[in-house]
Amino acid sequence: MDYVRVTMKEIAAFIGRVADRLSGEQVRALVSTLEDAYRRGAKVLVMGAGRSGLVGRAFAMRLMHLGFNVYVLGETITPSIGRDDVVVAISGSGRTQLIVTAAEAAKKVDAKVIAVTSYPDSPLGRLADIVVEIPGRTKLAPDIDYFARQILGIHEPLAPLGTLFEDTAMAFLDGVTVELMHRLGKSERDLKLRHANIEL
C-alpha cells in the first residue's frame, strides 16, 4: 500500500512541475492548429504506439466528443489524409519507428504534423511542424548498481519505464481538451450528447 500512495504522489508532483514549465508558445500553436482544423472540417489523425497509443486514443475520443473529424492510426475506418489535415503524433522518445514512418508519410502529402515528445531534436521532433515538449522518463536507468547511483545523486522515480511521460501527456491532452471546449464554446452537455449511447 505504501508504494501505491507514494507513487501516486510522485506522479502528481511531476505533472505539476511540467505544467509550470510548459512552453506557452508550443501549447498555443498546438491548440490554434486544432481549432483551425475543427473550423475547416479538416481531418485529425492521432497516433502513438503502446501506452502512448492508448493516451492518443483517449485524446481522440475527447476530440470526437467535441465534434472533430478525428481518427486513430491503425483503425480500419481511418481514411487517407492530405494537404492541410493534421496529425498528432505521441512518442516520448520521438524515435518509435512506426510513428516516425507514419509522420514521414504524412509530411509527403502535406499534412501538418504535431509531435508530443520529450525530445524535440529526435527524428519525430525534426519532422514535425509543431513540437510540444513533455518531459518524462522514457528509458531505463543507466546500468549501474544502487550504491553507485546514490553516490552520484541519481535517484530513479518509482514509476517504471515511460510512465511519467505517458501520464503527463494524458494530463496535458486533457488540459488541451478543456482549452478547446472554451475556444469552441462547447459545454459538458455538448460533449455528453456525442458520447456513445450503445455500449457493451
C-alpha positions as a Markdown table, in Angstrom:
| # | Residue | x | y | z |
|---|---|---|---|---|
| 1 | Met | 0.0 | 0.0 | 0.0 |
| 2 | Asp | 2.9 | 2.4 | 0.7 |
| 3 | Tyr | 4.2 | 2.2 | -2.9 |
| 4 | Val | 0.7 | 2.9 | -4.2 |
| 5 | Arg | 0.3 | 6.2 | -2.3 |
| 6 | Val | 3.9 | 7.3 | -2.8 |
| 7 | Thr | 3.9 | 6.6 | -6.5 |
| 8 | Met | 0.6 | 8.4 | -7.0 |
| 9 | Lys | 2.0 | 11.5 | -5.2 |
| 10 | Glu | 5.3 | 11.3 | -7.2 |
| 11 | Ile | 3.4 | 11.2 | -10.5 |
| 12 | Ala | 1.1 | 14.0 | -9.4 |
| 13 | Ala | 4.0 | 16.2 | -8.3 |
| 14 | Phe | 5.9 | 15.5 | -11.6 |
| 15 | Ile | 2.8 | 16.5 | -13.6 |
| 16 | Gly | 2.6 | 19.7 | -11.6 |
| 17 | Arg | 6.2 | 20.6 | -12.3 |
| 18 | Val | 5.8 | 20.0 | -16.0 |
| 19 | Ala | 2.6 | 22.2 | -16.1 |
| 20 | Asp | 4.6 | 25.0 | -14.6 |
| 21 | Arg | 7.3 | 24.8 | -17.3 |
| 22 | Leu | 5.3 | 24.1 | -20.4 |
| 23 | Ser | 6.1 | 26.4 | -23.3 |
| 24 | Gly | 3.2 | 28.8 | -23.8 |
| 25 | Glu | 4.2 | 29.2 | -27.4 |
| 26 | Gln | 4.2 | 25.5 | -28.1 |
| 27 | Val | 0.8 | 25.0 | -26.5 |
| 28 | Arg | -0.8 | 27.9 | -28.3 |
| 29 | Ala | 0.5 | 26.6 | -31.6 |
| 30 | Leu | -1.0 | 23.2 | -30.9 |
| 31 | Val | -4.3 | 24.5 | -29.7 |
| 32 | Ser | -4.7 | 27.0 | -32.5 |
| 33 | Thr | -3.9 | 24.4 | -35.2 |
| 34 | Leu | -6.5 | 22.0 | -33.8 |
| 35 | Glu | -9.1 | 24.9 | -33.5 |
| 36 | Asp | -8.4 | 25.8 | -37.1 |
| 37 | Ala | -8.8 | 22.1 | -38.2 |
| 38 | Tyr | -12.1 | 22.0 | -36.4 |
| 39 | Arg | -13.4 | 25.1 | -38.1 |
| 40 | Arg | -12.3 | 23.9 | -41.5 |
| 41 | Gly | -13.6 | 20.4 | -41.0 |
| 42 | Ala | -10.1 | 19.1 | -41.7 |
| 43 | Lys | -9.3 | 15.5 | -40.6 |
| 44 | Val | -7.2 | 15.0 | -37.5 |
| 45 | Leu | -5.2 | 11.7 | -37.2 |
| 46 | Val | -3.9 | 10.8 | -33.8 |
| 47 | Met | -1.2 | 8.2 | -33.4 |
| 48 | Gly | 1.1 | 6.6 | -30.8 |
| 49 | Ala | 2.4 | 3.2 | -30.1 |
| 50 | Gly | 2.0 | 1.1 | -26.9 |
| 51 | Arg | 0.8 | 3.1 | -23.9 |
| 52 | Ser | 1.4 | 6.4 | -25.8 |
| 53 | Gly | -1.1 | 4.9 | -28.3 |
| 54 | Leu | -3.7 | 4.4 | -25.5 |
| 55 | Val | -3.2 | 8.1 | -24.5 |
| 56 | Gly | -3.7 | 9.1 | -28.1 |
| 57 | Arg | -7.0 | 7.0 | -28.3 |
| 58 | Ala | -8.2 | 8.7 | -25.2 |
| 59 | Phe | -7.5 | 12.2 | -26.7 |
| 60 | Ala | -9.1 | 11.2 | -30.0 |
| 61 | Met | -12.2 | 10.2 | -28.1 |
| 62 | Arg | -12.4 | 13.6 | -26.5 |
| 63 | Leu | -11.9 | 15.3 | -29.9 |
| 64 | Met | -14.8 | 13.2 | -31.2 |
| 65 | His | -16.9 | 14.4 | -28.3 |
| 66 | Leu | -16.0 | 18.0 | -29.3 |
| 67 | Gly | -17.2 | 17.4 | -32.9 |
| 68 | Phe | -13.8 | 17.0 | -34.6 |
| 69 | Asn | -13.4 | 14.9 | -37.7 |
| 70 | Val | -10.9 | 12.6 | -35.9 |
| 71 | Tyr | -9.4 | 9.2 | -36.5 |
| 72 | Val | -6.8 | 6.9 | -34.9 |
| 73 | Leu | -3.9 | 5.4 | -36.9 |
| 74 | Gly | -4.5 | 1.6 | -37.3 |
| 75 | Glu | -8.3 | 1.6 | -37.2 |
| 76 | Thr | -10.0 | 0.0 | -40.2 |
| 77 | Ile | -12.2 | 3.1 | -40.8 |
| 78 | Thr | -9.3 | 5.6 | -40.9 |
| 79 | Pro | -9.4 | 7.4 | -44.3 |
| 80 | Ser | -6.5 | 8.9 | -46.2 |
| 81 | Ile | -5.2 | 12.2 | -45.1 |
| 82 | Gly | -3.9 | 15.0 | -47.3 |
| 83 | Arg | -2.9 | 18.7 | -47.5 |
| 84 | Asp | -4.0 | 20.7 | -44.5 |
| 85 | Asp | -5.1 | 17.8 | -42.4 |
| 86 | Val | -3.5 | 17.4 | -39.0 |
| 87 | Val | -1.5 | 14.6 | -37.5 |
| 88 | Val | -0.9 | 14.4 | -33.7 |
| 89 | Ala | 2.0 | 12.0 | -33.0 |
| 90 | Ile | 2.7 | 11.0 | -29.4 |
| 91 | Ser | 6.1 | 9.4 | -28.7 |
| 92 | Gly | 8.2 | 10.0 | -25.6 |
| 93 | Ser | 11.5 | 9.1 | -27.2 |
| 94 | Gly | 10.5 | 10.5 | -30.6 |
| 95 | Arg | 12.2 | 7.5 | -32.1 |
| 96 | Thr | 9.4 | 4.9 | -32.3 |
| 97 | Gln | 9.9 | 3.6 | -35.8 |
| 98 | Leu | 6.2 | 3.1 | -36.6 |
| 99 | Ile | 5.3 | 6.7 | -35.6 |
| 100 | Val | 8.3 | 8.3 | -37.3 |
| 101 | Thr | 7.5 | 6.4 | -40.5 |
| 102 | Ala | 3.8 | 7.4 | -40.3 |
| 103 | Ala | 4.9 | 11.1 | -39.7 |
| 104 | Glu | 7.1 | 10.9 | -42.8 |
| 105 | Ala | 4.2 | 9.7 | -44.8 |
| 106 | Ala | 2.0 | 12.5 | -43.5 |
| 107 | Lys | 4.6 | 15.1 | -44.5 |
| 108 | Lys | 4.8 | 13.7 | -48.0 |
| 109 | Val | 1.1 | 14.5 | -48.5 |
| 110 | Asp | 1.5 | 18.0 | -46.9 |
| 111 | Ala | -0.4 | 17.2 | -43.7 |
| 112 | Lys | 0.6 | 19.3 | -40.7 |
| 113 | Val | 2.4 | 17.2 | -38.0 |
| 114 | Ile | 2.3 | 17.9 | -34.3 |
| 115 | Ala | 4.7 | 16.0 | -32.1 |
| 116 | Val | 4.2 | 15.5 | -28.4 |
| 117 | Thr | 7.5 | 14.2 | -27.2 |
| 118 | Ser | 10.3 | 14.5 | -24.6 |
| 119 | Tyr | 12.9 | 15.0 | -27.3 |
| 120 | Pro | 12.4 | 17.9 | -29.7 |
| 121 | Asp | 15.6 | 17.0 | -31.5 |
| 122 | Ser | 14.5 | 13.4 | -32.1 |
| 123 | Pro | 13.7 | 12.1 | -35.6 |
| 124 | Leu | 10.0 | 12.8 | -34.9 |
| 125 | Gly | 10.7 | 16.3 | -33.5 |
| 126 | Arg | 12.7 | 17.2 | -36.5 |
| 127 | Leu | 9.9 | 16.1 | -38.9 |
| 128 | Ala | 7.2 | 18.0 | -37.0 |
| 129 | Asp | 5.8 | 21.4 | -37.9 |
| 130 | Ile | 4.9 | 21.9 | -34.2 |
| 131 | Val | 6.6 | 20.3 | -31.2 |
| 132 | Val | 5.2 | 20.2 | -27.7 |
| 133 | Glu | 7.9 | 19.1 | -25.3 |
| 134 | Ile | 6.6 | 17.0 | -22.4 |
| 135 | Pro | 9.4 | 15.9 | -20.2 |
| 136 | Gly | 9.4 | 12.4 | -18.9 |
| 137 | Arg | 11.5 | 9.4 | -18.2 |
| 138 | Thr | 11.3 | 7.3 | -21.4 |
| 139 | Lys | 14.2 | 4.9 | -20.9 |
| 140 | Leu | 15.6 | 2.6 | -18.2 |
| 141 | Ala | 18.2 | 4.0 | -15.8 |
| 142 | Pro | 21.9 | 3.5 | -16.6 |
| 143 | Asp | 23.0 | 0.0 | -15.7 |
| 144 | Ile | 25.0 | 0.8 | -12.5 |
| 145 | Asp | 24.4 | -0.5 | -9.1 |
| 146 | Tyr | 22.2 | 1.1 | -6.4 |
| 147 | Phe | 25.0 | 2.4 | -4.2 |
| 148 | Ala | 26.8 | 4.0 | -7.1 |
| 149 | Arg | 23.6 | 5.7 | -8.2 |
| 150 | Gln | 23.1 | 7.1 | -4.6 |
| 151 | Ile | 26.7 | 8.4 | -4.5 |
| 152 | Leu | 26.2 | 10.1 | -7.9 |
| 153 | Gly | 22.9 | 11.5 | -6.8 |
| 154 | Ile | 20.9 | 9.6 | -9.5 |
| 155 | His | 17.5 | 8.8 | -8.0 |
| 156 | Glu | 15.2 | 6.8 | -10.1 |
| 157 | Pro | 11.4 | 7.6 | -10.0 |
| 158 | Leu | 9.1 | 4.9 | -8.7 |
| 159 | Ala | 7.1 | 5.0 | -11.9 |
| 160 | Pro | 8.6 | 2.5 | -14.3 |
| 161 | Leu | 9.7 | 2.9 | -17.9 |
| 162 | Gly | 7.8 | 5.6 | -19.8 |
| 163 | Thr | 5.0 | 6.1 | -17.2 |
| 164 | Leu | 5.9 | 9.7 | -16.3 |
| 165 | Phe | 5.8 | 10.7 | -19.9 |
| 166 | Glu | 2.5 | 8.8 | -20.6 |
| 167 | Asp | 0.7 | 10.1 | -17.6 |
| 168 | Thr | 1.9 | 13.6 | -18.1 |
| 169 | Ala | 0.9 | 13.5 | -21.8 |
| 170 | Met | -2.5 | 12.3 | -20.8 |
| 171 | Ala | -3.0 | 15.2 | -18.3 |
| 172 | Phe | -1.7 | 17.7 | -20.8 |
| 173 | Leu | -4.0 | 16.5 | -23.6 |
| 174 | Asp | -7.0 | 16.6 | -21.2 |
| 175 | Gly | -6.0 | 20.2 | -20.5 |
| 176 | Val | -5.9 | 20.8 | -24.3 |
| 177 | Thr | -9.5 | 19.4 | -24.4 |
| 178 | Val | -10.7 | 21.9 | -21.9 |
| 179 | Glu | -9.0 | 24.8 | -23.6 |
| 180 | Leu | -10.7 | 23.7 | -26.9 |
| 181 | Met | -14.0 | 23.4 | -25.1 |
| 182 | His | -13.8 | 27.1 | -24.2 |
| 183 | Arg | -12.5 | 28.3 | -27.5 |
| 184 | Leu | -15.2 | 26.4 | -29.4 |
| 185 | Gly | -18.0 | 27.4 | -27.0 |
| 186 | Lys | -18.7 | 23.8 | -26.0 |
| 187 | Ser | -20.2 | 22.7 | -22.7 |
| 188 | Glu | -20.0 | 19.4 | -21.0 |
| 189 | Arg | -23.6 | 18.8 | -22.1 |
| 190 | Asp | -22.5 | 19.2 | -25.7 |
| 191 | Leu | -19.8 | 16.5 | -25.2 |
| 192 | Lys | -22.3 | 14.2 | -23.5 |
| 193 | Leu | -24.6 | 14.4 | -26.5 |
| 194 | Arg | -21.9 | 12.9 | -28.6 |
| 195 | His | -20.9 | 10.2 | -26.1 |
| 196 | Ala | -21.6 | 6.6 | -27.1 |
| 197 | Asn | -25.1 | 5.5 | -26.3 |
| 198 | Ile | -24.6 | 1.9 | -27.4 |
| 199 | Glu | -22.0 | 0.3 | -25.1 |
| 200 | Leu | -21.1 | -3.2 | -24.2 |
